[in-house]
Structures are given as C-alpha cells and as structure tokens.
Amino acid sequence: MFKFCERAGSCAVSLAWRPHHHQLLVSSGKTCRNLTSIAFQQQPAYDDSSPPASTPSPEPTRESPSGKTHHRTLTNEAIRAKRNALFSREKTRQLESVRRVEKIEVTPRGLTEECTLVMNRAMSTPYDCALHLSQMLSKRSALALVNGRPWDMHRPLEESCELQLLHFADENPTEANLAFWRTGSLLLSYVADRAFRDNILVELHSWPYQNLQSGSFICDVDLKLDDWTPTSEELQAMTLIISRLIQRKLPIERLDVSADFAMDMFVDNRFKLEQIPRIAEKSPTKDRTVLYRVDDHVEISSGPMVSNTGLIGRHSITAVHPIDCHGIGRLFRFQGVALPAQQPLNYFAWNILAGRAKTFNDSPVPTSNTKR
C-alpha cells in the first residue's frame, strides 16, 4: 500500500504579541521576597524595530564570531525573545532553501499492516508519517527510530528509510525514557529562565548526562545569588509553569545550525560561548550545533527530545540546591521528576518518587571546562 504526501512537513512561522499574565508574588514570613519572587508572564515576541529594555548594571562586553561587540544590557525577557526570533527566522530560511522537492520512501515497522509512505526529503518528519498512518500513532508517539537511530518526531527525514514509532508502553521503552528525562531538563531550564524578576539575570549552564537511576532530572543555573532556598510555595509556583506548558501540548522543535549562528544567538551567555565550540567539534562536519525550542525558549542539546509537552503527565519541581563549581562559582541545581501521561500512578507511590527527587542529585558538578 502506498500513501502519498505532497508537501508534508512544511510550516509557516509567525511572530505575534501576546498579553501579559498577572505576576504572582510569593511571600515568605512577614515580608515579600522581592528578590526571588516568581513572576508568571507570557513574553511578547522579539521586535527588531523596538529597542531592548536595559538593566541597571550591564555586564562586561562580549564579542560574537560576527565581530559585533555586545553588552549584557538586555533583560531576560528581551534575550529570550531575541533568541526565539532568530530561531524562527533560521527555521524559515532552512525550509525555503529546499528548492526542489525530492521524494523518499518511508517503510514503517511494527504495524499490523505493511505499507510504504512516499514523503518529501528534508521536509517530512516522523510526525507527518504518523499522521498518515493513524491519529492514535500521532498522539502517543514520543520518539522515532530512523534506520535504528533515535530521531525526533519533528526532525525532517533525510533519505529513504525504515521508521519505527516509539511510545512509553513499548516492550523496550529505554530510548523513549531517555528522551523524556532529557525533555524534563529542558523544561526545568524553561522555568528557571522566566521564573524570576528581571533584576536577576539568569544564565543557564547545562544539564549533565541523563541518569535514569538518579531519581530526578536536573538543570544547573547561574542566578547571580549567593544563597537561595525556595519555599514550598515557590516550588509549587514553578511547577505550575510546567503545568501550563503541558496543557498547551506544544511541539518541541529541533534545529541544526552552524556554530557561528549559535554563538551569535547565545552571545549573552558566557557558558554557552565556552560550550558551543566543543559541541560543534564533535559534529560530523566539525561546525554544527543542535538547538531545541519549546514555546519561546531556546536551548542547546544533542537530543533527542519527546514530541510535545502533552506527553508529560504528573510532574513536580522538587528542589533547588546550591552547588559550588571550580572555575565558575556558585550555581543552583534545579531538580524535578515527572511521569509520562501514559503511565498513571497512585498518590502514595508518586509521593515516594517526589520525596526521593528532593534529595541532592549528585550527578557531576560543572567546571569551567565541563563538556556537555
């Protein structure tokens, strides 16, 4: 059986202003903790015609590969919006660079009925294939295997291939679970990047190798604070940010870019400027870096990630621990735990998992030359 898709995988990207939500100040004791108050807000998209907001105390200048000199004068919101706009423009550019539609044959495996899908090279994705097969497959598939290699559901296919769609109830869910854990760290970075007022300049460092036995996924962050221990109310407030992402069932997008492009995008983050050349050196062409985007948040990771935020079920941000890192200084390790939506768990068992995830995750602590 053949199924034909003329332009599967094409997309239109638009930037739009969105209204702000109210800010929630989390009080602790007698006074409101203004320094670390959690702010719920939806940021507008970046607009090249509008000057970015400035912070009172800019950091030292930094120079990007393009030769431009930058001050850290943008707010967290403006930096996030700038990266989001750059991601959108580059994604559109890459799609428009496909001048000639080439057909490929995709052979799904593990189905009751054999078939071959005729799709578009460099445009069609495993998700597009799943849509042609059944609505159930498109909803539950977290990850794909393309010729046996783990592959993001929204990553374009590069050649004719065999395709296997993975979900969390598979006989061997290891690859899906690793992608799920990695996605948990991505969402932690999403929360850390927007949970604080703009007087706290947030620099995301990285998340170490995903160890499923550790009991929690993690993300290490520089908050420019000497000390901070979140209250239970603040942890709940940060967890709510993830809850809203889950409700929106947002796709997790992948984009392969040049190292120079990534350096320009992350010129405001000293850790990324150090990490990107090493990451690019390990790519097949020695000059590529992989970006991921959820909502308007862009991060660096080799991936893969799960298909969309709606695949995440019960979840919690359980702890934030200070860590002292050689050559870096003090970072804060955000920790969380979650279960796939396909795997419900009773309240008692969940509390055991969440309690374990509060203890300090002793995954390797970053240093100034830590490889991601």
ZANUKOL-165297 format. One record per atom (N, C-alpha, C, CB): x, y, z; residue in three letters. Coordinates in steps of 0.05 Angstrom, whole numbers, plus 5000, padded with zeros to 4 digits. Glycine has a CB too. Example, Ala and Ser with C-alpha at 12.3 -4.5 7.8 and 13.67 -1.06 7.14 Angstrom:
2
526448865156ALA;524649105156ALA;526449345156ALA;522649115181ALA;525749555142SER;527349795143SER;525850015157SER;528249885114SER;
***
This chain:
372
501749765000MET;500050005000MET;501850255000MET;498150005024MET;501150444983PHE;502650694982PHE;500850924991PHE;503750744954PHE;502051105006LYS;500651345013LYS;502351575004LYS;500051365044LYS;501151784993PHE;502651994981PHE;502252254996PHE;501852034951PHE;504352405001CYS;504252665015CYS;505752864998CYS;505452645044CYS;504353074989GLU;505553264970GLU;507453454984GLU;503353414956GLU;506553585006ARG;508453775019ARG;508253735049ARG;507754065012ARG;508353495058ALA;508253445087ALA;510753555099ALA;507953145093ALA;510453685122GLY;512653785136GLY;513154075133GLY;515153635128GLY;511854205114SER;512254495111SER;510754635133SER;511354585083SER;511654875139CYS;510355025161CYS;510655315156CYS;511454945188CYS;508955475168ALA;509055765167ALA;509655865195ALA;506455885157ALA;511556045197VAL;512356155223VAL;511456435226VAL;515456135227VAL;510156505247SER;509256775252SER;509956865279SER;506156805247SER;510457125282LEU;511057245308LEU;508857425316LEU;513857395307LEU;507957405340ALA;505657565349ALA;505957655378ALA;502957405346ALA;504857885384TRP;504857975412TRP;502757835427TRP;504458285413TRP;503357755452ARG;501457625469ARG;501157775495ARG;502257325474ARG;498757785506PRO;498357945531PRO;499757825554PRO;495357965537PRO;500557995573HIS;501957905597HIS;499957795617HIS;503458145610HIS;500757585631HIS;499257485654HIS;499957655678HIS;499757185659HIS;498357635699HIS;498957775724HIS;501357645737HIS;496457775743HIS;502857805751GLN;505157705766GLN;504157605794GLN;507357915769GLN;505357385802LEU;504757275828LEU;507157315846LEU;503956975826LEU;506857465868LEU;508957495887LEU;508657285909LEU;508957785899LEU;510757135913VAL;510656925934VAL;511857035960VAL;512256675924VAL;510157055980SER;511057166005SER;512256946023SER;508757306019SER;514157036040SER;515356846058SER;515556986085SER;518156756048SER;514056896105GLY;514157016131GLY;512757286131GLY;516957046141GLY;514157486142LYS;512857756145LYS;513257926120LYS;513957896169LYS;515257876104THR;515858046082THR;515757896056THR;518558186085THR;515258036034CYS;515157916008CYS;518057895998CYS;513458075988CYS;518757655988ARG;521457605979ARG;521757715951ARG;522257305980ARG;522157985949ASN;522158115923ASN;524458015905ASN;522358415927ASN;526657935918LEU;529057855902LEU;528457615885LEU;531357805920LEU;526957425897THR;526457175883THR;523457125878THR;527656945898THR;521957335876SER;519157305871SER;518657175844SER;517657575872SER;516856975844ILE;516256835819ILE;514357005803ILE;515056555825ILE;515057055778ALA;513357215760ALA;512257055738ALA;515057455749ALA;509557025737PHE;508256885715PHE;507657095694PHE;505656745724PHE;508957055670GLN;508357245649GLN;508957105622GLN;510057495652GLN;507557195602GLN;507957095575GLN;509257325559GLN;505257005562GLN;511657285550GLN;513157495538GLN;512357545509GLN;516057445539GLN;512357795499PRO;511857845471PRO;514257755454PRO;511358145466PRO;513657705429ALA;515757635410ALA;517657865406ALA;514657535384ALA;520157805398TYR;522158005394TYR;521558175369TYR;524957875391TYR;521858425372ASP;521358615350ASP;523858765344ASP;518958805357ASP;524958735320ASP;527458875313ASP;527159175314ASP;528358785286ASP;524659275311SER;524259565310SER;524159685337SER;521759625295SER;523959525358SER;523759625385SER;526359585400SER;521459495401SER;527459795413PRO;529959765428PRO;529559585452PRO;531060035436PRO;531459415458PRO;531159235481PRO;531359395507PRO;533359025481PRO;529959285528ALA;530059405554ALA;532759375566ALA;527859285573ALA;533559565583SER;536259555595SER;536059495624SER;537659815591SER;538159355634THR;538359305663THR;540159525675THR;539559025668THR;539959565701PRO;541359785713PRO;544459755711PRO;540659815742PRO;545459505713SER;548359465714SER;549159275692SER;549159355742SER;549959375669PRO;550759195648PRO;553359045655PRO;551159345622PRO;553558795644GLU;555958635648GLU;558058725628GLU;555358335645GLU;560558615630PRO;562658685611PRO;561858615582PRO;565258545618PRO;563158745563THR;562558695535THR;563558415527THR;563858905517THR;562158305506ARG;562958055495ARG;562858085465ARG;561157815505ARG;564657935451GLU;564657955422GLU;563857695409GLU;567458035412GLU;561957715390SER;560957475377SER;562757415353SER;558057515368SER;562457175341PRO;564057105317PRO;563757295294PRO;563456825309PRO;561457425293SER;561057615271SER;562557875275SER;558057665268SER;563857905298GLY;565358145303GLY;563858365318GLY;566358255278GLY;561358315324LYS;559758515338LYS;560358505368LYS;556758465334LYS;560558735380THR;561058745409THR;558458785423THR;563058975416THR;558058635445HIS;555458635459HIS;555858695488HIS;554058365456HIS;554058855500HIS;553858885529HIS;551558715538HIS;553459185536HIS;551858615563ARG;549558465575ARG;547658675586ARG;550458265597ARG;546258815568THR;544359025577THR;541458945573THR;544959285562THR;541058715561LEU;538358625556LEU;537158495581LEU;538258425532LEU;534558495583THR;533258355605THR;533058055597THR;530458475611THR;532357885616ASN;531857605610ASN;529757575588ASN;531057455635ASN;527657745591GLU;525457735572GLU;526357805544GLU;523157915580GLU;527958015541ALA;528858105515ALA;530757905503ALA;530158385517ALA;532557795519ILE;534357595509ILE;532857345498ILE;536357505531ILE;530857265513ARG;529257035505ARG;527857085479ARG;527256965528ARG;526657325477ALA;525157405453ALA;527057425429ALA;523757665457ALA;529457525433LYS;531357545411LYS;532157265401LYS;533957695420LYS;532657085419ARG;533356805410ARG;531056675396ARG;534256645435ARG;528656715406ASN;526356605393ASN;525956705365ASN;523756665410ASN;526356955361ALA;526157075334ALA;528356965315ALA;526257375335ALA;530756945326LEU;532956835309LEU;532356545301LEU;535556845325LEU;531256385320PHE;530556115314PHE;528456095292PHE;529555975340PHE;526456265295SER;524256265275SER;525356345247SER;522056455283SER;526956545246ARG;528056635220ARG;529756425207ARG;529556895223ARG;531456295224GLU;533256085213GLU;531655835204GLU;535356005233GLU;529655765219LYS;527955535211LYS;526555595185LYS;525855475233LYS;525455835182THR;524155915157THR;526155915134THR;522856185160THR;528556015139ARG;530656025118ARG;531355745109ARG;533156165128ARG;531655565128GLN;532355285120GLN;530155155104GLN;532955125145GLN;527655195112LEU;525455085097LEU;525255195068LEU;522755135111LEU;525655465066GLU;525555585040GLU;527955515022GLU;525355885043GLU;530055415034SER;532455345019SER;532155085004SER;534855325037SER;529954935010VAL;529354684996VAL;528154764969VAL;527554495013VAL;529754784948ARG;528854894922ARG;527354684907ARG;531254984906ARG;528054434910ARG;526854214894ARG;525853994912ARG;528854104874ARG;523353924909VAL;522153724926VAL;522953444916VAL;519053744927VAL;524453304932GLU;525353034925GLU;523752824942GLU;528352994930GLU;522752624928LYS;521152414942LYS;522952204954LYS;519152294922LYS;522152104977ILE;523451884991ILE;521351684999ILE;525151975015ILE;522151435002GLU;520251225011GLU;520851155040GLU;520550974994GLU;518851165057VAL;519051105085VAL;517450855091VAL;517951345103VAL;518850655103THR;517550405109THR;517150375139THR;519250165098THR;514650415148PRO;514150385177PRO;514450095186PRO;511350485184PRO;515550045209ARG;515849785221ARG;514149765246ARG;518749725227ARG;513349515253GLY;511949465277GLY;508949505275GLY;512949645298GLY;507849535251LEU;505049565247LEU;503749305238LEU;504449785225LEU;501149275242THR;499749035235THR;499549015204THR;497049025247THR;499449245191GLU;499249245161GLU;501649375149GLU;496649395153GLU;502949245131GLU;505349355118GLU;504549565098GLU;506949125104GLU;506149775096CYS;505649985077CYS;508250135072CYS;503450175087CYS;508250305051THR;510450485045THR;509350765041THR;512050385020THR;510550955054LEU;509651235051LEU;511651375033LEU;509551375079LEU;510551535014VAL;512151694997VAL;512051985008VAL;511051694967VAL;514352065018MET;514552325033MET;516552505019MET;515352275062MET;517052735031ASN;518752935019ASN;521352965035ASN;517353215018ASN;523552925021ARG;526252945034ARG;526653225045ARG;528452875013ARG;527853235069ALA;528553485082ALA;526153655091ALA;530353655065ALA;523753545088MET;521353695096MET;519553525113MET;519853785071MET;518953275105SER;517153105120SER;518652995145SER;516252865103SER;517052955166THR;518152865192THR;516752605200THR;517753085214THR;517852465220PRO;516452235231PRO;513652295240PRO;518052115254PRO;513252545250TYR;510552615259TYR;508652625235TYR;510652895273TYR;509652735212ASP;507952735188ASP;507252455180ASP;509452885165ASP;509252275182CYS;508651995175CYS;506551875193CYS;511251825177CYS;506751935219ALA;504851835239ALA;502051935232ALA;505651915267ALA;501752185224LEU;499152295216LEU;497952145193LEU;499452595209LEU;499552055175HIS;498551905152HIS;497751615160HIS;500651895129HIS;498851515182LEU;498251245190LEU;495751225207LEU;500651125205LEU;495751385229SER;493351385246SER;493551615266SER;492951115261SER;491251715275GLN;491251925295GLN;492351835321GLN;488352025299GLN;491851575328MET;492951465353MET;495951475353MET;491851185357MET;497251395331LEU;500151395330LEU;501251675332LEU;501051265304LEU;499951865319SER;500952145320SER;500852255348SER;499452325301SER;498852165364LYS;498552275391LYS;500352145412LYS;495652245400LYS;500751885409ARG;502251745430ARG;505251715425ARG;501051475434ARG;506051755400SER;508951705393SER;510651925405SER;509351695363SER;512551845421ALA;514352035434ALA;516952085419ALA;515051945462ALA;517751875404LEU;520351875391LEU;520251685368LEU;522651795411LEU;522151715350ALA;522351535327ALA;525051405326ALA;521751675300ALA;525151165313LEU;527651045305LEU;527751055274LEU;527950755316LEU;529751185263VAL;530151205234VAL;532551045227VAL;530351505225VAL;532150825213ASN;534250635207ASN;535750555233ASN;536250755187ASN;534150535255GLY;535250445280GLY;536350665297GLY;537350245275GLY;536450915288ARG;537551135303ARG;535351295316ARG;539251325285ARG;535651375342PRO;533651545355PRO;533351805340PRO;534451605384PRO;530851885335TRP;530352115318TRP;527952275329TRP;529752025288TRP;528252535330ASP;526052705339ASP;523652685321ASP;526952995341ASP;521252695332MET;518852665316MET;518452905297MET;516352655335MET;519553135303HIS;519253375286HIS;521853435270HIS;518453615302HIS;523653245269ARG;526153285253ARG;525753175225ARG;528553135267ARG;526253345205PRO;525853255177PRO;527553005170PRO;526553475158PRO;526352835154LEU;527752585145LEU;529552655122LEU;525652375136LEU;531952525121GLU;533952595102GLU;534252405079GLU;536552615116GLU;533052165081GLU;533351975059GLU;531151755063GLU;536151845060GLU;530951585043SER;529151355046SER;530051185069SER;529051185019SER;528051085084CYS;528850965110CYS;526650775120CYS;529451175131CYS;527450625140GLU;525550475157GLU;524850645181GLU;526650195165GLU;522350645189LEU;521450815211LEU;519950655232LEU;519651045200LEU;520750685256GLN;519350565279GLN;518550785298GLN;521050345293GLN;516050785305LEU;514950995324LEU;514950875352LEU;512151085315LEU;516051025371LEU;516350925398LEU;514451075417LEU;519250965408LEU;513550925437HIS;511951045458HIS;512750925485HIS;508851005453HIS;511651025507PHE;512650955533PHE;511650675543PHE;511751165553PHE;509750555529ALA;508850295536ALA;510050075519ALA;505850285534ALA;512150145504ASP;513549945487ASP;514849725505ASP;515650075470ASP;515449495493GLU;516849285508GLU;519549385518GLU;517149035490GLU;520849545501ASN;523449665509ASN;523249965507ASN;525849545492ASN;522450105528PRO;522050395526PRO;524550555533PRO;519850475545PRO;526950435533THR;529350575542THR;529750835527THR;531750395539THR;529750835501GLU;530351075485GLU;528251285491GLU;530451005455GLU;525651205492ALA;523551405498ALA;523851515526ALA;520851265495ALA;524651355545ASN;525051455572ASN;527451645574ASN;525551215591ASN;529551585559LEU;531851775559LEU;531052045547LEU;534251655543LEU;529552035526ALA;528652285514ALA;526752435533ALA;527152225487ALA;525052285547PHE;523252405566PHE;524752545589PHE;521352195578PHE;526852415599TRP;528452525621TRP;529852775611TRP;530452325632TRP;530952765587ARG;532352995575ARG;530353225571ARG;533652915548ARG;527953165563THR;525953375560THR;525253495587THR;523453255547THR;525253335608GLY;524753445634GLY;526853665641GLY;524853235655GLY;529353615634SER;531453815639SER;530954065622SER;534153705634SER;530054025598LEU;529454255580LEU;527254425593LEU;528554165553LEU;525254305604LEU;523054455617LEU;523954585643LEU;520654265623LEU;525854465657LEU;526954605680LEU;528454855672LEU;528954415695LEU;529854845650SER;531255085640SER;529255295631SER;533155015617SER;526955205620TYR;524855385612TYR;523855535637TYR;522455235599TYR;523355395659VAL;522355515683VAL;524455705695VAL;521655295704VAL;526855615698ALA;528955785710ALA;529356045695ALA;531555635712ALA;529056035669ASP;529556265652ASP;527456485655ASP;529656175623ASP;525056405664ARG;522856605665ARG;521556635693ARG;520756535645ARG;522456495713ALA;521156495739ALA;521856735756ALA;521756245754ALA;523956885749PHE;524957095766PHE;524557365753PHE;527857055773PHE;524357565771ARG;524257845761ARG;526857905746ARG;523758045784ARG;526658115729ASP;528958175712ASP;531258305726ASP;528058345689ASP;531058355752ASN;533358455766ASN;535258225772ASN;532558595792ASN;534357975767ILE;536157735770ILE;536757645741ILE;534757515787ILE;539257685732LEU;539957595706LEU;540657305706LEU;542357765695LEU;539057145692VAL;539356855693VAL;541156765670VAL;536556715691VAL;543156605676GLU;544856475656GLU;544656175659GLU;547856575657GLU;543456045640LEU;543255755641LEU;545955625634LEU;541055645622LEU;546855435651HIS;549355305645HIS;548855055628HIS;550755225672HIS;547854845639SER;547454595624SER;545954405642SER;550154485614SER;545554165631TRP;544653945648TRP;546453705642TRP;541653875643TRP;547353565662PRO;549153335658PRO;547853105644PRO;550353245684PRO;549352905639TYR;548352655626TYR;545952545641TYR;550552445624TYR;543952465626GLN;541452375638GLN;541752095651GLN;539252365618GLN;541652085677ASN;541851835692ASN;539151765703ASN;544051855715ASN;537851565691LEU;535151495700LEU;535051385728LEU;533951285681LEU;537351295738GLN;537451185765GLN;537651405787GLN;539750985768GLN;538151655779SER;538651865798SER;536151945813SER;539852105785SER;533851905801GLY;531351975813GLY;530252255807GLY;531551955843GLY;531852415792SER;530952675785SER;532452775760SER;531352875808SER;531152935743PHE;532553075722PHE;533353345732PHE;530753095696PHE;535453455721ILE;536753695733ILE;537453905712ILE;539253615749ILE;537854145721CYS;538854365705CYS;540454555723CYS;536554515690CYS;542954615715ASP;544654785731ASP;544555075720ASP;547554685731ASP;544155265738VAL;543555545730VAL;545155735747VAL;540555595733VAL;546155955735ASP;547356175749ASP;545256385754ASP;549856285734ASP;544556435779LEU;542556635786LEU;543756895796LEU;540656525806LEU;546456905797LYS;547757145808LYS;547057195837LYS;547157395791LYS;546356975852LEU;545656995880LEU;547656835897LEU;542756895885LEU;548256945921ASP;549956795939ASP;548556565952ASP;551156975960ASP;545956605958ASP;544556395971ASP;541556425966ASP;545056396002ASP;540156205963TRP;537256205959TRP;536255915963TRP;536456315931TRP;534255895980THR;532855635984THR;529955695979THR;533355516012THR;528755585958PRO;525955645952PRO;524055525973PRO;525155535925PRO;521955665979THR;519855565996THR;518255365981THR;518155796007THR;516555215996SER;514755025983SER;512855165964SER;513254866004SER;512055415971GLU;510255565954GLU;511655635928GLU;509255815969GLU;514155715930GLU;515655785905GLU;516055535887GLU;518355905913GLU;516655305899LEU;516855065883LEU;514254995869LEU;517754825901LEU;512055035884GLN;509454985872GLN;508855185849GLN;507155005893GLN;509655435853ALA;509255635832ALA;510855565807ALA;510055915843ALA;513355475811MET;514955405788MET;513755155774MET;517855355796MET;512754965790THR;511554725778THR;509154805761THR;510654535800THR;507655005769LEU;505355095754LEU;506055195727LEU;503855315770LEU;508455305724ILE;509355395697ILE;509555155678ILE;512155535699ILE;510554935688ILE;510654695672ILE;507854585666ILE;512354475686ILE;506154605686SER;503354515682SER;502054655659SER;501754555708SER;502554915657ARG;501355065635ARG;502454985608ARG;501755365639ARG;505054915607LEU;506254815583LEU;504954555574LEU;509254785586LEU;504554385593ILE;503354115588ILE;500554155576ILE;503253945613ILE;498954335588GLN;496254375578GLN;496154475549GLN;494854575596GLN;498254615541ARG;498354725514ARG;499254525493ARG;500154975513ARG;500454305502LYS;501354085483LYS;503054205461LYS;498953935471LYS;505154355469LEU;506854485450LEU;508854295437LEU;508254725463LEU;509354315411PRO;511454155399PRO;514154235409PRO;511254165368PRO;515954045410ILE;518754105417ILE;520354095391ILE;519953905439ILE;521354325382GLU;522554355356GLU;525554325357GLU;521754625344GLU;526654205336ARG;529554165333ARG;530554325310ARG;530253865330ARG;532954445312LEU;534054595290LEU;537054565291LEU;533354895292LEU;538254465268ASP;541054435265ASP;542254695253ASP;541754185248ASP;544154815267VAL;545255075258VAL;548255075259VAL;544155305276VAL;549455275246SER;552355305247SER;553255395274SER;553255495225SER;555755335281ALA;556855425306ALA;556855725308ALA;559655315310ALA;557455865286ASP;557456155287ASP;554656265293ASP;558456265260ASP;552656145281PHE;549956235286PHE;549256195316PHE;547856075269PHE;549955965327ALA;549455915355ALA;550956105373ALA;550255625362ALA;553456175366MET;554956365382MET;553656635382MET;557856385371MET;552656725359ASP;551256985358ASP;548756975374ASP;550657055329ASP;547256745373MET;544756725388MET;545256735418MET;543356465381MET;547356605427PHE;547956585456PHE;550256765465PHE;548556305463PHE;550656985451VAL;552757165458VAL;552457285486VAL;552957395438VAL;550057275497ASP;549557385524ASP;549957175545ASP;546757495525ASP;550856935539ASN;551256725558ASN;554156625557ASN;549256495554ASN;555656685578ARG;558556625578ARG;558956315577ARG;559956745602ARG;557156165589PHE;557555875590PHE;557155755562PHE;555555745609PHE;555155855548LYS;554655745521LYS;556855825502LYS;551955855510LYS;558056055505LEU;560256135488LEU;562655955491LEU;561056425494LEU;562955845515GLU;565055645520GLU;564355375510GLU;565755635550GLU;561755295512GLN;560955025505GLN;560654985475GLN;558354965519GLN;559655185461ILE;558955145433ILE;561255045416ILE;557855405421ILE;563655165417PRO;565855055400PRO;566454765406PRO;568355225405PRO;566254675431ARG;566854395437ARG;564654215426ARG;567154355467ARG;562154305429ILE;559854155418ILE;560154135388ILE;557154285426ILE;560754355374ALA;560954355345ALA;563154175336ALA;561354635335ALA;565354165350GLU;567653995343GLU;566953705342GLU;569954035363GLU;564953615357LYS;564053335358LYS;562053275336LYS;562953265385LYS;561153475321SER;559153425300SER;560653305275SER;557653685292SER;559253165258PRO;560553045234PRO;562153245217PRO;558452915217PRO;561153495215THR;562453695199THR;564253875215THR;560453855183THR;564353835241LYS;566053985260LYS;565154275263LYS;568953985250LYS;562754345254ASP;561954625257ASP;558854655260ASP;562754775232ASP;557554455272ARG;554654465274ARG;553754435304ARG;553254255257ARG;551554555310THR;550354545337THR;547354505334THR;551054805354THR;546254355353VAL;543354295352VAL;541954465373VAL;542753995357VAL;539854605365LEU;538154765383LEU;535454635386LEU;537855055372LEU;534154685409TYR;531454595414TYR;529854835423TYR;531254365434TYR;527254835415ARG;525455055424ARG;522854935434ARG;524955245401ARG;522055035457VAL;519354975467VAL;518155245474VAL;519354785492VAL;515755305463ASP;514555575466ASP;516555775454ASP;513855635495ASP;517455975470ASP;519456165460ASP;522156125473ASP;518456445466ASP;522655895485HIS;525155835499HIS;526955665481HIS;524555695526HIS;529355755477VAL;531355615460VAL;533655515477VAL;532255795437VAL;534455265474GLU;536755155488GLU;538454985469GLU;535754985512GLU;540854925479ILE;542654745464ILE;542554475476ILE;545554865465ILE;542354265459SER;542453995468SER;542853815444SER;539853915484SER;544153595448SER;544453395426SER;541953245422SER;546753205432SER;540153235442GLY;537553105439GLY;537852805438GLY;536153195414GLY;535752665429PRO;533152775420PRO;531352825444PRO;531852575401PRO;529152965438MET;527053025458MET;524452885450MET;526653335460MET;522552885468VAL;519952775461VAL;518452965443VAL;518252705486VAL;516252865431SER;514853015410SER;513553275420SER;512752845399SER;512153275443ASN;510853515452ASN;510353505482ASN;508153545437ASN;509753735493THR;509453755523THR;507053595533THR;509254045531THR;505053545516GLY;502753395525GLY;503253115532GLY;500653405503GLY;505553005526LEU;506252725533LEU;507152705562LEU;508552625515LEU;507452935576ILE;508352935603ILE;505852925621ILE;510053185610ILE;505952745641GLY;503752715660GLY;504352845686GLY;503152415664GLY;504052695708ARG;504552805734ARG;507452905736ARG;503952595757ARG;507853135749HIS;510553265749HIS;510853445773HIS;510853425723HIS;513253505780SER;513853685803SER;516653785801SER;513353535829SER;517054035807ILE;519754145812ILE;520154105842ILE;520054455803ILE;522053945849THR;522253845877THR;524253995894THR;522953565877THR;526354105882ALA;528454235899ALA;530254405882ALA;530154015913ALA;531554595895VAL;533754755883VAL;536054755903VAL;532755045875VAL;538354645895HIS;540654625913HIS;542954805903HIS;541554335915HIS;544254955921PRO;546655105912PRO;548954905908PRO;547355315933PRO;550554955888ILE;552954795883ILE;555254985877ILE;552554595859ILE;557554925888ASP;559955085883ASP;561754945862ASP;561555135909ASP;562355085840CYS;563654965817CYS;566355085813CYS;561854985792CYS;568354925810HIS;571055015806HIS;571255175780HIS;573054785805HIS;572355415782GLY;572755585758GLY;570255735749GLY;573655425736GLY;567955685763ILE;565455815756ILE;564355975779ILE;563455605747ILE;564255855802GLY;563055985825GLY;560455835833GLY;562356275820GLY;558655975844ARG;556155845854ARG;554055835832ARG;555056005878ARG;553055595828LEU;550755545811LEU;548455425828LEU;551355355788LEU;546155405817PHE;543855285831PHE;542855055814PHE;541555495836PHE;542654825826ARG;541754575813ARG;538754545817ARG;543254325823ARG;537154595795PHE;534254545796PHE;533754255791PHE;532854725774PHE;531954135807GLN;531353855805GLN;528353815802GLN;532453695829GLN;527653615786GLY;524853555782GLY;524353265776GLY;523653725760GLY;521853175776VAL;521152905769VAL;518452915755VAL;521052725795VAL;518052725737ALA;515552715722ALA;515152425712ALA;515652905698ALA;512652375704LEU;511852115692LEU;510552175665LEU;510051955711LEU;510851995646PRO;509352025621PRO;506352015626PRO;510051805601PRO;504852155610ALA;501952165613ALA;500751885609ALA;500652355593ALA;502151705595GLN;501151435590GLN;501451265615GLN;502651315567GLN;502851355636GLN;503451195659GLN;502451315685GLN;506451145661GLN;499851295690PRO;498751405715PRO;499751255739PRO;495651385715PRO;499951385762LEU;500951275786LEU;499351365810LEU;504051345790LEU;498951195829ASN;497351275852ASN;498751475869ASN;496551025869ASN;497251615886TYR;498351845901TYR;500651765920TYR;496051975917TYR;500351535933PHE;502351445952PHE;504951385938PHE;501351185966PHE;504951245916ALA;507351185901ALA;508651435890ALA;506750985879ALA;507051615880TRP;508151865870TRP;509552025891TRP;505852045857TRP;508452035915ASN;509752185937ASN;512452065944ASN;507952185961ASN;512751805941ILE;515351675946ILE;517351775925ILE;515151365945ILE;516551775899LEU;518351865878LEU;519052165882LEU;517051825851LEU;517052325888ALA;517552615892ALA;519352665916ALA;514952765895ALA;519052515937GLY;520752545960GLY;523652475954GLY;519752365983GLY;524052265939ARG;526752185931ARG;528052395913ARG;526651915916ARG;526452525896ALA;527452725878ALA;528252985892ALA;525452785857ALA;527553015918LYS;528353255932LYS;531253235942LYS;526553295957LYS;532252995946THR;535052965956THR;536953055934THR;535552675964THR;539253155942PHE;541153265923PHE;541953055902PHE;543653375938PHE;541753125877ASN;542552955855ASN;545552995851ASN;541053025829ASN;547152785856ASP;550052805856ASP;551252755829ASP;551152615876ASP;549752815808SER;551052805781SER;553352995780SER;548952875759SER;555352955762PRO;557753125762PRO;557153415763PRO;559353055738PRO;558653565779VAL;558353855781VAL;559953985759VAL;559253955809VAL;558754185746PRO;560254315724PRO;562854455733PRO;558454525710PRO;564754465715THR;567154625718THR;567354795693THR;569754445722THR;569454965693SER;569655155671SER;570255015644SER;571855355676SER;571154755646ASN;571654615621ASN;570054355619ASN;574654545619ASN;567654355633THR;565954125632THR;564754095604THR;563654145652THR;564853855592LYS;563753805566LYS;560853735570LYS;565253585551LYS;559153845552ARG;556253805554ARG;555553535543ARG;554754025540ARG;
***
